[in-house]
Amino acid sequence: MNRDYFGSLADAVCEETPGAERVTLFVQAEASDFLRFNHAALRQATHVTQSHATVAVVDGGRKAESTVTLTGRPTDDIAALHRERAGLLSMLADVPEDPYLLLPEVVVSSERDEAGALPAPPAVIDAVATHASGTDWVGFYAGGPVVRAFADSRGQRNWHRVESFQIEWCLYQAQDKAVRSAYAGTQWSDAEFAGRIDAGRQRVALLAQPASSLAPGAYRAYLAPAAMSEMIDILGWSGFGLKDRRSGTSSLMRLAHGDAALDARMHLSEATALGVAPAFTADGFTRPDRVPLVSAGRAAETLTSPRSAREFGVPANGAIAQESPESLRLEPGTLPQADALAALDDGLYISNLWYLNYSDRQACRMTGMTRFACFRVEHGALVAPLNVMRFDDSFLRLFGDGLVALTDTAEQFIGTDTYERRQLSSVSTPGAIVEGLNLTL
């Protein structure tokens, strides 16, 4: 799917149409490579090229929409979209009025066409074979261009095409003992990939040592960016949406009411300009480059969808219907990443967390399991692997009074969900040292 092809569809379908005040077109497309590995060897290679277009007609408070698969043949695709549009128009009078339907009033067109530096599949296969040779390396790679595009009969045109990749893997020592790593972005670096595998090799050797069992209690801990991304991602489950705030179901209600505060070094935002998600929605609402959600530890703005904006009489700010973030970013701190273990001194190195959920949503209390290569740290050095433990603690406490330091480098984690299509969500976060991480069993 290229921009000219989308333009031809938009011009043909998004025209003034009797019986409709507005006609819109939203396209989702991709050309993705998927590679699966085992023992550092390719086991499955797949390429998926697909495009889907959703056409909608609106008249007053009535809206009807339908989605078709595009063939890439202009005549056939335009004819199919015209048929769908005609069918929608014929049923529009029978669609009930939606009191919360809200569409953008101002025409705002935009373009982002970002060509990344992505490896071809053979290069990924060679990189894995070269750098992971002789290991039990299990991984999954997904990469390629993803497109989102919007048009309407008022003349608005929005185009978003970003080339990105993500690769996740485990280096196994034996049985379920493994070091889990990930690498994602828009600019592939073979040296960076090799460095992450080498770091994993060093930790795999430590996994052969007898594991330490910890007694339940509070521990000083370093949460690596991967572990931090899991915790921050959970905040998106009701934490930042206007609807959840107004209905009292947000996990950050205490923060919103001023009954609790995070550390002043905590700055969270929906940073669309720094992520890979489009700066517009399927209904044509545009997003600001940045929406501050937590500023200096205090609640700031909310993510406001069009329906919530209509219900509560406030402006929409480009949030999706679920009012969850798609480009969530925690700003880095000042602790050099290379000095994190030295600053921790004695404590725990938590590489990954697993099975996270809220144990008490109203208190923003989370629970989950440590997973993969987590270690005991003594005098700034990894000394022994840890047996799996469950943690249960308040995010507000951990990153309020419990926050010791944030590292100076934020790592981006691009969503790995490929159900129906590759997603464009991301979380960007540094690592963090916290005091008193509560391990329960």
C-alpha positions as CSV (number, residue, x, y, z in Angstrom):
1,M,0.0,0.0,0.0
2,N,1.5,3.3,-1.1
3,R,0.2,6.8,-0.6
4,D,-0.8,7.3,-4.3
5,Y,-2.9,4.1,-4.1
6,F,-4.6,5.2,-1.0
7,G,-5.2,8.6,-2.6
8,S,-7.0,7.0,-5.5
9,L,-9.3,5.1,-3.1
10,A,-10.0,8.2,-1.0
11,D,-10.8,10.4,-4.0
12,A,-13.2,7.8,-5.4
13,V,-15.0,6.9,-2.1
14,C,-14.8,10.0,0.0
15,E,-16.9,12.3,-2.1
16,E,-20.1,14.2,-1.4
17,T,-22.8,11.6,-1.3
18,P,-26.6,12.1,-1.2
19,G,-28.0,10.8,2.0
20,A,-24.7,11.2,4.0
21,E,-23.3,14.3,5.7
22,R,-19.9,12.7,5.8
23,V,-18.1,9.7,4.3
24,T,-14.8,8.4,5.8
25,L,-12.2,5.8,4.9
26,F,-9.7,4.2,7.2
27,V,-7.0,1.9,5.9
28,Q,-4.8,-0.6,7.8
29,A,-2.1,-2.3,5.8
30,E,1.2,-4.1,6.3
31,A,4.0,-6.0,4.6
32,S,5.5,-8.0,7.4
33,D,8.2,-10.7,7.7
34,F,7.8,-13.2,10.5
35,L,10.7,-15.5,11.5
36,R,10.8,-18.2,14.2
37,F,14.0,-19.7,15.5
38,N,15.0,-22.7,17.7
39,H,18.6,-23.6,18.6
40,A,19.7,-20.5,16.7
41,A,18.3,-22.0,13.5
42,L,15.4,-20.9,11.4
43,R,12.3,-23.0,11.9
44,Q,9.6,-21.0,10.1
45,A,9.5,-18.0,7.7
46,T,6.4,-16.2,6.7
47,H,5.6,-13.1,4.8
48,V,2.2,-11.4,5.1
49,T,0.9,-8.6,2.9
50,Q,-2.5,-7.4,3.7
51,S,-4.7,-4.3,3.4
52,H,-8.2,-3.6,4.9
53,A,-10.3,-0.6,4.4
54,T,-13.2,0.6,6.6
55,V,-15.8,2.8,4.9
56,A,-18.3,4.7,7.0
57,V,-21.2,7.0,6.3
58,V,-22.6,9.5,8.8
59,D,-25.9,11.4,8.9
60,G,-26.6,13.5,12.0
61,G,-26.2,11.1,15.0
62,R,-26.4,8.0,12.8
63,K,-23.3,6.1,11.6
64,A,-22.8,2.8,9.8
65,E,-19.5,1.3,8.7
66,S,-18.1,-1.8,7.0
67,T,-14.7,-3.3,6.4
68,V,-13.4,-5.0,3.2
69,T,-10.2,-6.7,2.3
70,L,-8.3,-4.8,-0.5
71,T,-6.9,-6.7,-3.5
72,G,-4.4,-4.1,-4.7
73,R,-6.3,-3.8,-8.0
74,P,-7.7,-0.2,-8.2
75,T,-10.8,-1.0,-10.2
76,D,-11.8,-3.9,-8.1
77,D,-11.2,-2.2,-4.8
78,I,-13.0,1.0,-5.7
79,A,-16.0,-1.0,-7.0
80,A,-16.0,-3.0,-3.7
81,L,-15.9,0.1,-1.6
82,H,-18.7,1.7,-3.7
83,R,-20.9,-1.4,-3.1
84,E,-20.2,-1.2,0.6
85,R,-21.0,2.5,0.7
86,A,-24.2,2.0,-1.2
87,G,-25.3,-0.8,1.2
88,L,-24.5,1.4,4.3
89,L,-26.5,4.3,2.9
90,S,-29.5,2.0,2.3
91,M,-29.6,1.0,6.0
92,L,-28.5,4.3,7.5
93,A,-32.1,5.5,8.2
94,D,-32.7,2.4,10.3
95,V,-29.6,3.0,12.5
96,P,-30.5,4.5,15.9
97,E,-29.3,7.9,16.8
98,D,-26.1,7.7,18.9
99,P,-26.1,10.5,21.5
100,Y,-22.4,10.2,22.1
101,L,-21.3,10.3,18.4
102,L,-18.6,13.0,17.9
103,L,-16.6,13.6,14.8
104,P,-13.8,16.2,14.3
105,E,-15.0,19.6,13.1
106,V,-11.7,21.0,11.9
107,V,-9.9,19.5,8.9
108,V,-6.3,18.6,9.9
109,S,-4.3,16.6,7.3
110,S,-0.9,15.1,8.2
111,E,1.8,12.9,6.8
112,R,4.5,10.7,8.3
113,D,6.4,8.4,6.0
114,E,9.4,7.0,7.9
115,A,11.7,4.6,6.1
116,G,13.6,2.6,8.7
117,A,16.9,0.7,8.4
118,L,15.5,-2.8,8.5
119,P,17.4,-6.0,7.7
120,A,16.2,-8.3,5.0
121,P,15.1,-11.8,6.4
122,P,18.3,-13.5,5.2
123,A,20.3,-10.9,7.2
124,V,18.3,-11.6,10.3
125,I,18.9,-15.4,9.8
126,D,22.6,-14.8,9.3
127,A,22.9,-12.5,12.4
128,V,21.2,-15.1,14.6
129,A,23.3,-17.9,13.2
130,T,26.5,-15.9,13.7
131,H,26.0,-14.3,17.1
132,A,24.0,-17.1,18.8
133,S,25.9,-20.0,17.4
134,G,26.3,-22.9,19.8
135,T,23.5,-21.8,22.1
136,D,19.9,-22.9,22.7
137,W,18.5,-19.6,21.3
138,V,14.8,-19.4,20.8
139,G,13.3,-16.3,19.2
140,F,10.7,-14.5,17.1
141,Y,11.2,-11.7,14.7
142,A,8.6,-9.4,13.1
143,G,9.4,-6.5,10.9
144,G,8.4,-4.4,7.9
145,P,6.3,-1.4,7.0
146,V,2.9,-0.8,8.6
147,V,0.4,1.7,7.2
148,R,-2.6,3.6,8.8
149,A,-4.4,6.1,6.6
150,F,-7.6,8.2,6.9
151,A,-9.7,10.3,4.5
152,D,-13.1,11.9,4.6
153,S,-15.4,13.8,2.3
154,R,-14.4,17.2,3.7
155,G,-11.0,16.7,2.2
156,Q,-9.0,15.6,5.2
157,R,-6.1,13.2,4.4
158,N,-3.9,11.6,7.0
159,W,-1.1,9.2,6.0
160,H,1.1,7.2,8.4
161,R,3.7,4.6,7.2
162,V,6.5,3.5,9.6
163,E,9.0,0.7,9.1
164,S,9.8,-1.0,12.4
165,F,11.0,-4.3,13.8
166,Q,10.9,-6.3,17.0
167,I,12.7,-9.4,18.0
168,E,12.4,-11.3,21.2
169,W,14.4,-14.3,22.4
170,C,15.4,-16.6,25.2
171,L,18.9,-18.0,25.8
172,Y,18.3,-21.3,27.6
173,Q,20.7,-22.7,30.1
174,A,18.6,-25.8,30.9
175,Q,14.9,-26.7,31.3
176,D,13.1,-23.5,32.3
177,K,16.3,-21.5,33.2
178,A,16.7,-18.8,30.5
179,V,17.7,-15.2,29.9
180,R,15.0,-13.3,28.1
181,S,15.9,-10.3,25.9
182,A,14.3,-8.1,23.3
183,Y,15.4,-5.6,20.7
184,A,13.0,-3.2,18.8
185,G,13.0,0.0,16.9
186,T,13.2,1.5,13.4
187,Q,17.0,1.3,12.9
188,W,18.6,-2.1,13.1
189,S,22.1,-2.3,14.3
190,D,24.0,-5.6,14.0
191,A,26.4,-4.5,16.7
192,E,23.6,-3.7,19.1
193,F,22.0,-7.1,18.4
194,A,25.3,-8.9,19.0
195,G,25.9,-7.0,22.2
196,R,22.6,-8.0,23.7
197,I,23.2,-11.6,22.8
198,D,26.7,-11.5,24.4
199,A,25.3,-9.9,27.6
200,G,22.8,-12.8,27.7
201,R,25.5,-15.4,27.3
202,Q,27.3,-14.0,30.3
203,R,24.1,-14.3,32.4
204,V,23.3,-17.8,31.1
205,A,26.5,-19.0,32.7
206,L,25.4,-17.7,36.1
207,L,22.1,-19.6,35.8
208,A,24.1,-22.9,36.2
209,Q,24.9,-21.9,39.8
210,P,22.5,-23.1,42.6
211,A,19.5,-20.7,42.9
212,S,18.9,-18.6,46.0
213,S,15.6,-18.8,47.7
214,L,14.4,-15.6,49.3
215,A,12.2,-15.2,52.4
216,P,9.1,-13.1,51.9
217,G,9.9,-9.5,52.7
218,A,10.9,-6.1,51.4
219,Y,14.1,-5.9,49.2
220,R,16.1,-3.2,47.5
221,A,15.9,-3.9,43.8
222,Y,16.9,-2.8,40.3
223,L,14.1,-3.1,37.8
224,A,15.5,-3.4,34.3
225,P,13.7,-1.6,31.5
226,A,11.9,-4.8,30.5
227,A,10.5,-5.2,34.0
228,M,9.6,-1.5,34.1
229,S,7.7,-1.8,30.8
230,E,5.5,-4.5,32.2
231,M,4.5,-2.4,35.2
232,I,4.0,0.8,33.3
233,D,1.9,-1.0,30.7
234,I,-0.4,-2.1,33.4
235,L,-1.1,1.5,34.3
236,G,-2.7,1.8,30.9
237,W,-5.5,-0.5,32.1
238,S,-7.8,2.2,33.3
239,G,-5.1,4.5,34.7
240,F,-5.3,7.4,32.4
241,G,-8.7,7.5,30.8
242,L,-11.2,10.3,31.4
243,K,-14.1,7.9,31.7
244,D,-12.4,5.8,34.4
245,R,-11.5,9.0,36.3
246,R,-15.0,10.4,36.2
247,S,-16.6,7.0,37.1
248,G,-14.1,6.4,40.0
249,T,-12.7,3.2,38.6
250,S,-9.2,4.5,37.6
251,S,-6.2,2.8,39.3
252,L,-4.8,6.3,39.7
253,M,-7.7,7.8,41.6
254,R,-5.6,8.6,44.7
255,L,-3.1,10.4,42.5
256,A,-5.9,12.3,40.8
257,H,-7.4,13.3,44.1
258,G,-4.1,14.4,45.5
259,D,-4.2,11.8,48.3
260,A,-0.9,10.3,47.0
261,A,2.0,11.5,44.9
262,L,4.7,9.8,42.9
263,D,8.3,11.0,43.2
264,A,8.9,14.4,41.5
265,R,11.2,12.6,39.0
266,M,8.3,10.7,37.6
267,H,7.1,12.2,34.3
268,L,4.8,10.0,32.2
269,S,3.2,11.1,28.9
270,E,1.5,9.8,25.8
271,A,4.4,10.7,23.5
272,T,3.0,10.1,20.0
273,A,5.8,11.9,18.2
274,L,8.3,9.5,19.8
275,G,6.4,6.3,19.2
276,V,5.3,4.3,16.1
277,A,1.6,4.9,16.5
278,P,-0.2,7.2,14.1
279,A,-1.0,10.8,15.0
280,F,-4.7,10.3,14.2
281,T,-7.5,8.0,14.9
282,A,-9.9,5.9,12.8
283,D,-12.4,8.7,13.0
284,G,-10.0,11.4,11.9
285,F,-9.2,13.0,15.3
286,T,-5.6,14.2,15.4
287,R,-3.3,13.7,18.4
288,P,-0.9,16.2,19.9
289,D,2.8,15.3,19.9
290,R,2.6,14.8,23.7
291,V,-0.1,14.6,26.3
292,P,1.3,14.9,29.9
293,L,-0.3,12.2,32.1
294,V,1.9,12.5,35.2
295,S,4.1,15.7,35.7
296,A,6.7,15.8,38.5
297,G,4.8,13.0,40.3
298,R,1.4,14.6,40.1
299,A,-1.6,13.7,38.0
300,A,-1.8,15.9,34.9
301,E,-4.1,15.4,31.9
302,T,-6.2,12.4,30.9
303,L,-6.7,10.5,27.6
304,T,-10.1,11.6,26.3
305,S,-11.9,9.7,23.6
306,P,-14.6,11.4,21.4
307,R,-17.4,9.5,23.3
308,S,-16.1,10.7,26.7
309,A,-15.6,14.2,25.3
310,R,-19.3,14.3,24.3
311,E,-20.5,12.7,27.5
312,F,-18.5,15.0,29.8
313,G,-18.4,18.1,27.7
314,V,-14.6,18.4,27.3
315,P,-12.4,18.5,24.3
316,A,-11.2,15.2,22.8
317,N,-7.4,14.7,22.5
318,G,-7.1,11.9,20.1
319,A,-7.4,9.0,22.5
320,I,-8.7,5.6,21.2
321,A,-12.1,4.3,22.4
322,Q,-10.5,2.4,25.3
323,E,-8.6,5.5,26.4
324,S,-5.5,3.5,26.9
325,P,-2.1,4.9,25.8
326,E,-0.4,3.8,22.6
327,S,3.0,5.6,23.0
328,L,3.5,5.6,26.7
329,R,6.8,7.1,27.8
330,L,8.5,7.4,31.2
331,E,11.2,10.1,31.1
332,P,14.7,8.9,32.0
333,G,16.6,10.1,35.1
334,T,20.2,10.8,35.7
335,L,21.8,7.6,36.9
336,P,24.1,6.3,34.2
337,Q,22.8,2.9,32.9
338,A,26.3,1.4,33.3
339,D,26.4,2.3,37.0
340,A,23.0,0.8,37.9
341,L,24.3,-2.3,39.6
342,A,27.0,-0.3,41.5
343,A,24.3,2.1,42.7
344,L,22.1,-0.8,43.8
345,D,25.1,-2.3,45.7
346,D,23.3,-5.1,47.6
347,G,19.8,-6.2,46.5
348,L,18.0,-7.9,43.6
349,Y,18.3,-7.6,39.8
350,I,14.9,-8.0,38.3
351,S,15.2,-8.6,34.6
352,N,11.5,-9.5,33.8
353,L,8.1,-9.7,35.4
354,W,5.3,-12.0,34.3
355,Y,1.6,-12.5,34.8
356,L,1.0,-9.0,36.1
357,N,-2.3,-7.7,37.2
358,Y,-3.9,-5.5,39.8
359,S,-4.3,-7.0,43.2
360,D,-6.1,-3.8,44.4
361,R,-7.0,-1.5,41.5
362,Q,-8.2,1.3,43.7
363,A,-4.9,1.4,45.6
364,C,-2.9,0.9,42.3
365,R,-1.5,-2.2,43.9
366,M,0.1,-4.7,41.4
367,T,1.1,-8.4,41.7
368,G,3.1,-10.6,39.4
369,M,6.0,-13.0,39.2
370,T,9.7,-12.6,38.7
371,R,10.8,-14.5,35.7
372,F,13.8,-15.7,33.7
373,A,17.2,-14.4,34.7
374,C,16.7,-12.5,38.0
375,F,19.8,-12.4,40.3
376,R,21.0,-11.6,43.8
377,V,23.4,-8.7,43.7
378,E,26.3,-8.2,46.2
379,H,28.6,-5.2,46.1
380,G,27.4,-4.3,42.6
381,A,27.9,-7.7,41.0
382,L,25.5,-10.5,40.0
383,V,26.3,-13.4,42.3
384,A,23.5,-16.0,42.1
385,P,20.2,-16.6,40.3
386,L,16.9,-16.3,42.2
387,N,14.1,-18.8,42.4
388,V,10.8,-17.4,41.1
389,M,9.0,-15.2,43.6
390,R,5.7,-13.3,43.6
391,F,5.7,-9.6,44.3
392,D,2.7,-7.6,45.5
393,D,3.2,-3.8,46.0
394,S,1.7,-0.4,45.4
395,F,3.0,1.4,42.3
396,L,2.3,4.6,44.1
397,R,4.6,3.6,47.0
398,L,7.3,2.0,44.9
399,F,7.7,5.0,42.6
400,G,6.8,7.5,45.3
401,D,8.8,7.2,48.6
402,G,10.4,4.0,47.3
403,L,12.1,5.4,44.2
404,V,15.8,5.7,44.6
405,A,16.9,6.4,41.0
406,L,15.9,6.3,37.3
407,T,18.6,5.4,34.8
408,D,19.6,7.9,32.1
409,T,18.5,5.8,29.1
410,A,15.0,4.9,28.0
411,E,14.5,1.7,26.0
412,Q,11.6,1.4,23.6
413,F,9.5,-1.8,23.6
414,I,7.2,-2.1,20.6
415,G,4.0,-4.2,21.1
416,T,4.4,-7.8,20.0
417,D,0.7,-8.5,19.5
418,T,0.1,-9.9,16.0
419,Y,-3.5,-11.0,16.3
420,E,-5.1,-10.0,13.0
421,R,-2.3,-7.6,12.3
422,R,0.9,-6.1,13.8
423,Q,0.1,-3.4,16.3
424,L,1.7,0.0,16.7
425,S,1.7,0.4,20.5
426,S,5.0,1.1,22.4
427,V,6.3,1.7,25.9
428,S,9.5,3.6,26.5
429,T,11.1,3.5,29.9
430,P,14.4,3.6,31.8
431,G,15.4,1.2,34.5
432,A,14.8,2.0,38.2
433,I,16.2,1.3,41.6
434,V,13.5,1.0,44.3
435,E,13.6,0.5,48.0
436,G,11.4,-2.1,49.6
437,L,10.0,-4.2,46.8
438,N,7.6,-6.5,48.6
439,L,8.0,-10.2,47.8
440,T,5.2,-12.3,49.2
441,L,5.9,-16.0,48.3
